[in-house]
Amino acid sequence: MASDRTLRLVRHATLELLFGDRRILVDPMLGDVGVAPPIENSPTDDRNPMVPLPVLDRHAIDAVVVTHRHRDHFDEAARGRLDTDRPLFCQPEEAAAFQQDGFTDVRPVEDAVDWDGIHITRTGGRHGHDDLAEAMGPVSGFVFEHPNEPTVFVAGDTVWCPELADALAAHDPDVVVLNAGGARFTEGEPITMTDADVAEVVRTVPDAQVVAVHMEAINHCLQTRDDLRAALEERGLGGRVAIPSDGAWVRG
């Protein structure tokens, strides 16, 4: 079922998802502009986040999902400002850390869980290439399914890889959210999606609404929204990917 208010890009990888009367916050990075140092070993040295946080009613959130605990997906502000009694879904490897942070309803997702009529499945990915992907640690994506809503797949911090291809084939999502920006360090290949990776997803799931986020907020994300639009145009895929502004809703 299509919706005019399926998901909202808050900023970077922080999303609001609406499923019926439930509001899910994904990857909360809630800090003010410049409160965090630059990502080290990056081509630029801007402090993070580089852009302000749009209005967000934290107390209206019914549940939180964290794909992984890198500080641009769960920061000090999220630790201090979120209601700690809300269900928090995460990778099993990180459950203890959230409990130590004071969250009282931590629900590690091994494979899949059901919550308030929503089926949540955890998927795999690779946060980079070769040895760098191993060094970056485990990352996950999450698929959200509800009988009256589009199936939404938040891929998380991953490049194009067999794990992502398998997840797309298994779940046939209506909406795919990709962390783009071509994030990288001064050495090595990108650790999040480039335009080539995004194009591969579009070709793999031609009927899905692909949404690209994770741009212009953190200093090592080098590909801007305009860069991505131009590159997709050159590939003959102009108009196939929604590239929302911070605070904007995306139709499912």
C-alpha positions in Angstrom: 0.0 0.0 0.0 1.5 3.3 -1.0 1.8 6.1 1.5 2.7 9.8 1.3 4.4 9.5 4.7 6.2 6.2 4.9 9.6 7.4 5.9 11.3 10.7 6.7 15.0 11.5 6.4 15.9 13.3 9.5 19.6 13.8 8.8 22.4 11.6 7.5 21.2 8.0 8.3 18.7 9.0 10.9 15.2 8.0 9.7 11.6 8.1 11.0 9.5 5.2 9.8 5.7 5.2 10.1 3.9 1.9 10.2 0.2 2.4 11.1 0.2 4.2 14.4 3.8 3.2 15.2 6.8 5.5 14.8 10.3 4.0 14.6 13.5 6.0 14.8 16.5 4.4 12.9 20.1 5.3 13.6 19.7 8.3 15.8 22.5 10.9 15.5 21.0 13.8 17.4 24.0 16.0 18.2 24.2 19.7 17.4 26.3 21.1 14.6 30.1 20.6 15.3 29.9 18.9 18.6 32.0 15.9 17.5 35.5 16.0 16.0 36.2 15.0 12.3 36.3 11.4 11.4 40.1 10.7 11.5 42.2 9.8 8.5 39.7 11.5 6.2 40.3 13.9 3.3 38.5 16.8 5.1 38.7 18.0 8.7 35.2 19.6 9.2 33.7 18.9 12.7 30.6 16.8 12.8 27.7 16.9 12.3 28.1 19.5 9.5 24.4 20.3 9.2 21.7 21.1 11.8 19.2 18.6 13.1 15.6 19.2 11.8 12.8 19.3 14.3 12.2 15.8 15.8 9.7 14.9 18.5 11.8 12.4 20.4 9.1 11.6 22.9 6.7 10.5 20.0 9.1 7.7 19.1 7.7 4.2 19.9 10.8 2.2 19.1 14.5 2.7 18.1 16.5 0.6 15.7 20.3 0.9 15.5 22.1 -0.8 12.6 25.5 -0.4 14.3 27.1 1.7 17.0 29.4 3.9 15.0 29.1 7.4 16.3 27.3 8.8 13.1 24.5 6.2 13.8 24.3 6.4 17.5 25.9 9.4 19.2 26.2 10.9 22.7 23.2 13.0 22.2 21.1 10.0 21.3 22.4 8.3 24.5 21.3 11.2 26.6 18.1 12.4 24.9 16.1 9.3 23.9 13.6 7.8 26.3 15.4 4.8 27.7 12.2 2.7 28.2 11.4 2.4 24.5 12.1 -0.9 22.7 15.6 -0.7 21.1 16.4 -3.3 18.4 20.0 -3.9 17.6 22.7 -6.4 16.5 23.3 -9.1 19.1 26.9 -8.1 19.5 25.9 -4.6 20.7 23.1 -5.4 23.1 25.2 -5.3 26.2 26.5 -1.8 25.3 23.0 -0.4 25.0 22.1 -1.9 28.4 25.1 -0.3 29.9 23.9 3.0 28.4 20.8 2.7 30.5 18.3 1.4 27.9 15.9 -0.9 29.7 14.2 -2.7 26.8 17.0 -3.8 24.6 16.0 -6.4 22.0 18.8 -8.0 20.0 17.7 -9.3 16.7 19.4 -12.6 15.8 17.3 -13.3 12.7 13.8 -11.7 13.0 11.4 -10.5 15.6 7.7 -9.4 15.7 6.7 -6.2 17.5 3.2 -4.6 17.5 2.3 -6.3 14.3 5.6 -5.3 12.5 7.9 -8.1 11.4 11.6 -7.0 11.6 14.3 -9.0 9.9 18.0 -8.3 10.3 20.2 -8.7 7.2 24.0 -8.6 6.6 26.3 -6.3 4.8 29.9 -5.2 4.3 31.0 -1.8 5.6 33.7 -1.5 3.0 36.0 -3.9 1.0 38.4 -6.6 1.9 40.3 -6.2 5.2 38.8 -2.7 5.8 35.3 -4.2 6.0 36.5 -6.6 8.7 38.2 -3.7 10.6 35.0 -1.7 10.5 33.2 -4.4 12.5 29.7 -6.0 12.0 26.9 -4.0 10.4 23.3 -4.9 9.7 20.4 -3.9 7.7 16.7 -4.2 8.7 13.6 -5.1 6.8 10.3 -3.9 8.1 7.1 -5.6 7.1 3.4 -4.9 8.0 0.2 -6.2 6.3 -1.0 -2.6 5.5 2.3 -1.0 4.7 5.0 -1.1 2.0 7.9 -3.4 2.9 10.9 -1.1 3.8 14.5 -2.3 3.7 17.0 -0.1 5.4 20.3 -1.5 4.1 22.6 0.2 6.6 26.3 1.0 6.1 27.2 -1.4 3.3 28.6 -1.4 -0.2 27.2 -3.6 -3.0 28.0 -7.2 -1.9 26.5 -10.7 -2.0 24.9 -10.2 1.4 23.0 -7.2 0.1 22.0 -9.0 -3.2 20.7 -11.9 -1.2 18.6 -9.7 1.1 17.0 -7.9 -1.9 16.2 -11.2 -3.5 14.8 -12.7 -0.3 12.6 -9.8 0.7 11.6 -8.1 -2.5 11.1 -4.7 -0.8 8.9 -1.9 -2.0 11.3 0.7 -0.6 15.1 0.4 -0.3 17.0 3.0 1.7 20.7 3.1 0.9 23.5 4.8 2.8 25.3 6.6 0.0 27.9 9.4 0.1 30.9 7.3 -0.8 32.3 7.6 2.7 36.0 6.9 2.7 39.3 7.4 4.5 42.5 8.8 3.0 43.5 5.2 2.1 41.4 2.3 0.8 38.1 2.0 -1.1 34.8 3.6 -0.1 33.0 2.1 2.9 29.5 3.2 2.0 27.7 3.3 -1.4 29.0 5.2 -4.3 26.8 6.0 -7.4 28.0 2.7 -8.9 26.7 0.8 -5.9 23.4 2.7 -6.0 23.0 2.0 -9.7 23.5 -1.7 -9.1 20.7 -1.8 -6.6 18.4 0.1 -9.0 19.1 -2.5 -11.7 18.5 -5.3 -9.3 15.2 -4.2 -7.9 13.7 -2.1 -10.8 10.2 -1.9 -9.3 11.3 -0.7 -5.9 11.5 2.9 -4.7 15.2 3.4 -4.0 16.0 6.2 -1.5 19.6 7.5 -1.1 20.6 9.1 2.2 23.8 9.5 4.3 25.2 12.6 2.5 26.5 16.0 3.4 26.4 15.6 7.2 29.7 13.8 8.1 33.1 14.9 6.9 34.3 11.7 5.2 31.1 11.4 3.1 32.5 12.9 -0.1 29.8 12.4 -2.7 27.1 15.1 -2.4 23.4 14.9 -3.4 24.2 16.8 -6.6 27.1 14.5 -7.4 24.9 11.5 -7.0 22.1 13.0 -9.2 24.6 13.8 -11.9 26.2 10.4 -11.9 22.9 8.6 -12.1 21.9 10.8 -15.0 25.1 9.8 -16.8 24.2 6.2 -16.2 20.7 6.7 -17.6 19.0 6.3 -14.2 18.0 9.9 -13.7 14.7 10.1 -11.7 15.0 6.5 -10.5 16.3 7.4 -7.0 14.8 9.6 -4.4 17.4 11.8 -2.8 15.6 13.7 -0.1 16.6 16.8 1.7 17.1 16.7 5.5 13.6 16.7 7.2 11.8 15.6 4.0 9.2 12.7 3.8 9.5 10.1 1.0 6.5 8.5 -0.5 6.5 4.7 -0.1 
